[in-house]
Amino acid sequence: MTTTNPIVRALSAIVTEARHASNGVVARPAGRR
């Protein structure tokens, strides 16, 4: 991805966070950090 769109970057960040969360932090309730 060679786009500097803030929307694309935000989506990428969300996807990356979701991936990390599903890697082993599933025991945590959604919405809490």
C-alpha positions in Angstrom: 0.0 0.0 0.0 1.6 3.2 -1.1 -1.2 5.6 -0.1 -0.9 8.4 2.4 -4.7 8.7 2.9 -5.5 9.3 6.6 -8.5 7.0 6.2 -6.5 4.2 4.8 -3.9 4.6 7.5 -6.6 4.5 10.2 -8.1 1.4 8.7 -4.7 -0.2 8.5 -4.1 0.6 12.2 -7.5 -0.9 13.1 -6.8 -4.0 11.2 -3.3 -4.4 12.7 -4.8 -3.8 16.2 -7.5 -6.4 15.6 -4.9 -8.9 14.4 -2.7 -8.4 17.5 -5.8 -8.6 19.7 -6.9 -11.9 18.1 -3.3 -13.2 18.5 -3.7 -13.8 22.2 -5.5 -10.9 24.0 -8.9 -12.3 23.3 -9.5 -12.7 27.1 -9.9 -8.9 27.3 -13.3 -7.4 26.9 -13.8 -5.4 23.8 -13.6 -1.6 24.2 -11.4 -1.7 27.2 -7.7 -1.0 27.0 
